[in-house]
Amino acid sequence: MYSVSAVLYATIVALFAHMQLGSTLLHSDKRYCAALMARKNSLVKQAQAVTAKFRATCQIENPKSCKEILGNNHEAKSGVYTIVTNIGDVQVYCEMEIGGGGFTFLPRSAIKADSKLDISRLFTDKAKVLLRIKEKNGRQPFTTMQQIADYSSIPLAVQINSHAGFKRPQNINMGPYVYLGFLPASVASARSKQGFISNNRPFTFTNCDRNPNSYFSFFSNPNHVAPSPYRANTNHHAHWRSTWQPFSKLMPSEYFFFTESHFGGCGGYSSSNQWTRASGTAIGMR
């Protein structure tokens, strides 16, 4: 879809050319030039008004991601949008401000056991994801998650109902899930420095026993299955929590998931039923 104001801008361009010609031929006629300038200024104001109205009311047809919506309308606001996927229309939440915007959040209802949803169009920036945390006080801070510098060449992996190449999550019995993998098991099994970056602050640890956990997983848990009783140290969660940044705009609750995070071999494990301040997390991709 194109902006209707393009017609006015084309008129202005033509007018500039005419004005330049007119100024050359009639440079001594000040009244002519003044009238032409006044007309040009009027058209510029009309074009600006039409552009503002277009950006406020129009969207591209059949958008396939929030990144695409933002790319076609740089003034698009955060909120719920309908995008077209390979399984049909899905109502997603688009975050258009944090980190440059364009992040697509899927609702729990889109993550089903038999889901064939293709997220390749939603997840093209594999250097970072955006997480929003649902705190029990009603706030929803955020963090952008990235690889630590040692592994910056390894792309993040986001999968639905799969953890191919990565360690199996503890709460897999909860059913449908989104999996955010940092280091593949073949890399995470080394006794090396590992971890993640949260809001530009690195959390690192040395894998002490070659246990190749390096992931966050997000469960829709439609059948309300009880969480795994698994326990381990929660050092990484305390560090991660300290990096959360406040944000005033709130997302609907259907975009938040039961969350599990596991790192190492001595990195730590936590799940949202163990958290004191928060109850779940939403994951945004672009």
N, C-alpha and C positions, 0 to 999 in steps of 0.2 A: 504494500500500500504506500502511496506517495502522499506528501503533504500538500494540501490544497493551496497553501501559501506559496508554493513554488511558482504558480502562475503570476502572482504579484511580484515575486522577486525577478522573474524573467522580464516583466514589464519595466521594473526599475533599471535592470541592466540595459534594456533597449533605450530607456529614457536617458540614461547617462551618456550613451553613445550619441544620441540625438543632441543632448545638451552640449557635448564637446564639439560636435559639428556646428551647432548653432553659435556657440561662443567663438568659434574660429571665423565663421562668416559674418557674424554680427557682434563682434566683441565690443563694439562701441555703443551698442544698444543696451543700456543698463536695465531698462524696464523689461526687455525680453528675457534677459538672464535672471532677473529677480522673480519674474513670473514662473519661469521654468524651475528655479530652485524651490519655490514654494510648492509647486506641483510634485516635485521629487520628494520633499519632506512629508507631504501628505500621504504619498504612496508607501513610504517607509513605515509610517505609523500604522497604516492599514495592514501591511504585511506582518508587522510585529503582533498586532491584535489577533489576526487570523492564526498565526503560528502558535500563540499562547492558547487559543481556544482549541486548536487541534491537539496540542500536547496534553491538554487537560481532559479531553473527552474521547480521543480516538486511540485505538489499539490496532496492531497488525492483525490480520486474519489468520486463524489457525496457528498461533505461536507454539513453538515446541519446547521452549524453556524460558525461564525468567531472564536469562542472559540475552536471549533474542528479543524479548520485550523491551528491555532496557536499551539495547543497541538501536532499536527503532524509535524509541522515545526516551531521550535522556532525562526527562522530567517525570518519568513514571514513578508512582509512589509505592511504598511497601504495602502489601496486603494480599488478599486471596485473589488468584487469577485462575482461569481455566486454560490448560495447555492440552495439546493433542499429542498422544503417545501411541505406540504400536498396539496398545490394548484399549484405546479409546480415550475419551476426555477424562482428565484428572484435575481436580481442584487442588492447586498447590499454593503454598505461601511463598511470595517473592520478597526477599529482603533486598531493597534497592539502595541502601545507604551505607551499611557497614562494609568496610574493606573494598570500596569501589562498587558494591552492589552486584546484582545479577545472580544471587544465590537462590536455588530452588529447593524448597523443603517439601518432602512428600508426607502425606498424612498416613496414619496407621492403617486406615482402610485400604490404602493402595498396596500395602505389603501383605500379600496373601500366600498361603501355603503352595498354591499352584501357580503363582505369579510368573508370567512370561514377560514382565515389564522390562523393556530395554532402556537402560539408563545412560547409554553411550552419548546421547545428545544432551543429557543433563550434566554429565561429568566430563568436561573437557579440560578444565584447569586442574591437573592432577598434582599440583604443588601444594594445594591447601584446601581445607574444608572449613566451614563455619559451623560452630556449635552454639546453640542457645540452651541455657540451663533453666529449668523450672524450679525456682526456690519455693519453699513452703510459706514464705512471707508474701508471695504473689509477684515478686520481681523475677525478671528474666534476663540475667546478664549474658554476655557472649564471650566467646574466644575463637580465634582463628588458629587452626592446628596445622603444623608443618613438620617435615622431617628435620632432625638435627643436621648440622652442617656436614658431619661425616658421611651422611647418607642422602644428601640433597639430590643426587643423581637418580635415586630410586623413587619412582612415582608412588603416590598414595594409591591404594586400591579400595574401591567401593564395590561391593557385591550384594546381591539380594538372594537370600536363602542359600548362600554358598560362602565357603571360606577357602576356596581352592588355592593351594600354595601356602596357606597360613594355618596357624594352630586353631583347633576346634574350640568354640566358646563353651564355657561351663554351663550356661543356661539354655542350651540348644533345645531342651524339651519344652521351652516356652513357645516354640513354634516359629512363625515367620519372623525374619529379622533382616536388618541391614548391617553389613559388616564393613568396618573401616580398618584396613590393614596397613600397618606401617612397614615392618620388615618381614619379608617372606621367611618361612621357617628355615630355609636353607641358609639364610644370612643370620637370623636371630639366634640360631643354635650355637654361635661362636661365643667364646668368653671375651667379649668385646664391650666397648662403651656403646650403650644404646639409649633410646628414649624418644622424646618428642619436643617440639617447640609449641608453647601455648602463649598467644598474644606476645610474640617476640621474646619470650623468656624460656630458655632451655631447661628441661628436666632430664637429667642423665643418670645412669647407673651402670655398673659393670655386671654383665650376666655371670652369675656365680656358679651356675650348675648346668648351663647349656639348655635350659628349658626355653623353647623358642616362642613364648607368648609375646605378641607385639600388636595389640589391637584394641579397639573399642567395638562393641556390638550393641545394637539397638533393637529391642524386641517389642512387637505389637502385643503379644501375649493375649490373644482374643479369648482364650479359655481360662484365663486367670490362674495359670499354673503357679504353684509356690516356687519361689526362687531357690536356686541351689544353696545348700548349706555350706558350700566351700568358703573357707576363710584363709587369708594370708595377710601379710603386712600391708598397710594402706598408706605408706609414705608418699607414693606418687600422687594419690588422690588429694592429700593435704596440700601438696605443692601445686597441683593443677587448680584446685579451688582458689588458691591465693592469686591466681592470674586472671580470674574472671573480671570483666569490665562491665559496669552498669550500663543499661540502655533503657530508655523510657517506654518505647513502643512495645506492646505486648502481642504475642502470637496466640491464636486459638489453641486450646489444649489438645486437639486431635493430632497435632504435629509433634507431640512429645512422646518418647518411648522409654520403657524400662531399659536401663543402661548398665552394661558391664564393661569394665576396662581391666586389662591384664598385661603386665610387662615383666618378662623374665620368668624365672631366675633372678630374684632379689630386686626386681623393680616394683612389685606390688600388685595386688588385686583389690578391686572394689566393685560393688554393684549398688544400684541406686536404693535398694531397700536397706542398705547399711548407712546411707548418708544421713547426716543430721540436719543439714541445711536445705537439701534439694531432693526432688522426687523423680526426676527424669531429664532427658536431654533430647533435643531436636538436631538433626544433621542437615546442613545445607550444602549443596553442590553447585558448581557452575562450570 
